[in-house]
């Protein structure tokens, strides 16, 4: 399923126009992104939790040249599925 399919499913299920469904999904994504940028956790009970995790700096090897390079530390978004989601996918 991609964004277009999700918009179509939401518009049918909620009785919205495709534009309204698109706006709702865009607002949801934007709000989650802004919260993660602030370092906040976003939780949907039963579905899952979005958080930001810090990755430490490390050394890696370029497979083409075999040269060792330094990979800087960075923050990455992480999704942890909730128990209901895990059970439904089994």
Secondary structure, DSSP 8 states (H G I E B T S, - for coil): --HHHHHHHHHHHHT--HHHHHHHHHHHHHHHHHHHHTT--EEETTTEEEEEEEE--EEEE-TTT--EEEE--EEEEEEEE-HHHHHHH-
